[in-house]
Amino acid sequence: MSPVRWLDPGDAVVVERPTYLAALQVFQLAQANILSVDTDDNGMLVEQLADLLETTRVKAVYLVPTFGNPGGKTLSEDRRRRLVELAKQHDFVIIEDDPYGEISFTDEVRRPLYQHAVELGCEDQVVYTSTFSKILAPGMRIGWIVMPDWLAQQTVIVKQAADLHTNMLSQVITAEYLAMNRLDNQIALIREDYRKKCVALADALESRLGEHIAFSRPKGGMFLWARFRYSFDTMEWMKKTLANGVVFVPGEAFYHDNPDTRTLRLSYSTVSEEGLMTAVERLAKSL
């Protein structure tokens, strides 16, 4: 998250509620004034952000607009356009974190916020980031950033200070792999594998825990976000599930304020379909 280094202590940064945990940690280290905007099945409630902008000077808005972490939600096309319009009107920067955009279970095309910004003539107000770690191999910690010139030099200096440069071996391996023109086939394999696992997990949850939890079926990505239908503390519950050999991430970790203790994030990317069904059985036995 090198691009956040242009933030000054006290600058207002808006995130989704819930949002990516590591991003919260980065903004906290930058001593930003973190503000949250709610989400629904169509992503960030952009009109809620618009109301906030009427009274608050915002420096940046951070979001994972496609198959978000943790919620798995995708920002609708009309909200994408509206968000970029607000950035242009109120002069803030959008940090578009897009590690999961290629992992789609449908043929629906979701245009990056950056593309909307180009059409509206304000591409200097969008920072787009992505990574090979989700579509090539988890150990390939190679990412890329599309950013305006005014921010690029600062980011390079901070990157050099942090680690001199990205691991050369990983860069060479990635470059050689890309030269083989195999990435499209790799992405297709990942999409189908994750789709099957997601369906298996969702079906098992509906069958065994449907009376207890509610969730929307993901259309891509790596995560399923669930919420108990009644008052519940998933952090406390995890003590029981751990004893039964299954773990998840309690949802409250993904909130800067007003955490929802009824929520939890489940990942299906590294577990077999059989393993997912076993995990759900263990979750059911833990209630």
N, C-alpha and C positions, 0 to 999 in steps of 0.2 A: 504493500500500500504506500509506496514511495510518493505518489502524487499528493498525498495529504500534507506534505511538508510545507506547503504554502499557507497552511492554516496558522493563525495566531491564537494563543490562548484566549478563550472566551468566545471565539467565532461560533456562530450557530450552524450546526450541521443537522439535517433532517434525515432520519432513517425510517424504515418500515417497522411496524409493530406486529409480529416479531421480525427480527433481522438476523443476519449472519453474526455469530458470536465473535469471531476474530475481528470483524470490522468494528464492533463496539469497543473491543480492547484497544485497537489502534487509535480510535478517536478519543478514548479516555486518556491514552498516553500523550496525545496532542493537546490535552486540556481543553478540548472543544466543549461547547455548550450543546449537548446532544438533545434533540427534540424528536419525538416520535409521532408518526401518522399511522392511523389504523389501515388494515387491509381487509379485503374480502376475496371471494373466489376469482375476481378479476384483477387482483393485485392491489397496489397502493390506492387509497382513496384520494385521488388527485385534487378533488374539490375541497377536501379537508385541508390539504396543503395550501390551496389557493386562499382559504380563509386565514390560515396562519400567516401567510405572506402579507396580508393587509396590515398586520400589526408588528411583524418581526422581520428584521433584516437577516436574511439567510445567506450564508457563504457557499454552502454546498448541499446537495441532496445525494445520498448514497442509496442504491438499491440493486437487487438482483432481479431484473424484470422478467426473466424467462426461466421457469421451473425453479423458483427461488429456494434458497436454503435459509430457514428450515421448512417453510410452508409449502413448497412445491407449486406455488401459484404463479400464474403468468399475467403480466400487465396487458390489458386489452389494447387493441390498436388505437381506439379513440383516446384512451387515457395516455398512451405513449405520446401522441401528437400534442395533447393538452399540456403534458408535463414539459415538453420542449418549448412550447409557446410561453409557459410561465417562466422558464429559465431565461428566455429572451426578454420578456417583459420586466422581470425583477432582477436581472443581472446576477444570477447564481450559476454555479458549475454543477453539472450532473456527473456523478461517478457511476458509470454503467458497468457493473461487474457481471460478466457473462460466461461463466465456466461451463454451464450446462446446456446452452442453447442448441448444440448439435445433437443432444440426446433426446430427440423427439420421437414419440410413439405414433405420430400421425404425419400426414403430408402437409399440414397447415404451415404456412410461411409466416414467421414472426419477424418483422423488420426491426433491426436495432434502433435504439434511440438516436444513435449517431447518424443514421440514414435520414431520419426525420429532421435532424438539426442541419444537415447538408441542404435539404430541400428548403428549409426556412432561413438559410443564410446565417446560422449561428453555430457552426460546427466547432468554433473555438470555445464553446461553453459545454462541451461534452468530452469526458475522458472515458474511453472504452478499453476495458481490460478483458483478457481471456487467457486460457492455459491449455497446454497439451496433456496435463496430468489426468484429466478426466476422459480424454478420447484416445490417448496413445498408451500410456502406462502411468500408474500412480507415482512411480519413482522418478519420472521425467518432470522435474520441477522447472519447466520452461514455460514462460508466459510471454505475452506481448501487450503493448499498450499503444493505442492511437490517441494522441493528445496534441493540444495546440502548441505552437512554437514557444509561446511565452512561458509554458510550464516545463517543456522538455529539458532545457538545460539544468534547471533546478533538480529535476528528477534524476538526471544522469549523475550529478554531483552527490546526491544523497545515496544513490545506489553504489557508487564507488566507495563512499565512506562506510557503507554497511558491510559489503562483502567483496570489494574490488570489482568483481564481475561474476556473472552466472557461470556455474560449473562448465568448463570447456568440454569435458567428455560427454556430458548430457547434450550439449549443443551440437556436437559433431554427430552423435548417434541420431538425434532428431533430424538433423539436416540430411543425413544419408537415407534415413527412412522416407522422408518426404520426397527425395529424388527418385525413389522406387515407385511412386504413384500408387501406393497401397492404402493411403489414409481413408479414402472414401469407402473402401470395402471394410476397413477396420471399424469405422463409425457405424456402418450398416449392421455389422455383427453385434456391436455394443447395444445399439438401439433394440434389436430383436431380443437379445438376451435379457436386457433390463426390463423390456416390456413384459416378457413372460414372467419374470420374477415379481414384478409389480402386481400383475393380475393374480398370481398365486397368493401373494401376501394380502391383497385387498379381499379376495374371496374368502380366505381363512379368517380374517378379522370380522367380516360380516357374518360368517357362520358361527363363530365361537364367541365373539365379543360385541356383536351388533347391538345388543340391548344396553350395553354399557358405554360404548364410544361412538362418535360420529366423525366422519372424514369425507373428503372429496377424493375421488380417484385421480391420481396424477396422470397428466398427459405427456410426461417426459421427466427427465432428471433422475435423481437418485434417492429421493426421500418421500415418505408419506407422513403427513402431519395429522395427528388425531387429537380429539378432545373428549373427555368424559362428559356424559350427559348430565351429570350431577356433581355436586361439590366433591372435590377430590384433590389429593396432594400426590402428584406423581413422583416427587422427590422422595417422599416417605415410602411410597409403594415400591420404588426401585430396590430398597433393602430386601423386600420379599422376593422380587424377581431375580435378583442376584443370587440369592440362596437357592433358587430353582434353576440357575444356569442360563439366564437370559438377561441382556442389558439393552437399554435404550438411552436416549438423552432426554431428561426432563425438560419440558418446554420453557420453564421460567428462566433458564439460562440465556434465552434468546431475546429477552426483553430488557430495555434500558429502564423502563418505568412500568408500573401497573402490571406486573407479571401475572399470567394466567396459570395457576398451579394445576389446572385440570389437563394441561396439554403435554404432548410428548412427540418426539421425532423418531421415526423408525427408518432405517436405511436397508435397502434390499440389494445393493450393488455387489456385495462380496459374499453373499450367502446363497447356497443352492436353494432350489424350490422346495426340496424336502426339508432342508434346514429351516426355512421360513415357516413351514407348517409346524415343525417341532417347536419353534420359538413361540408361535401363537398358542399352542397347547400349553406351554409352560406359563405364558402370560395369563391364560384363563385359570390355570390352577393356582395362580398367585392371588386371585381375588377372594 
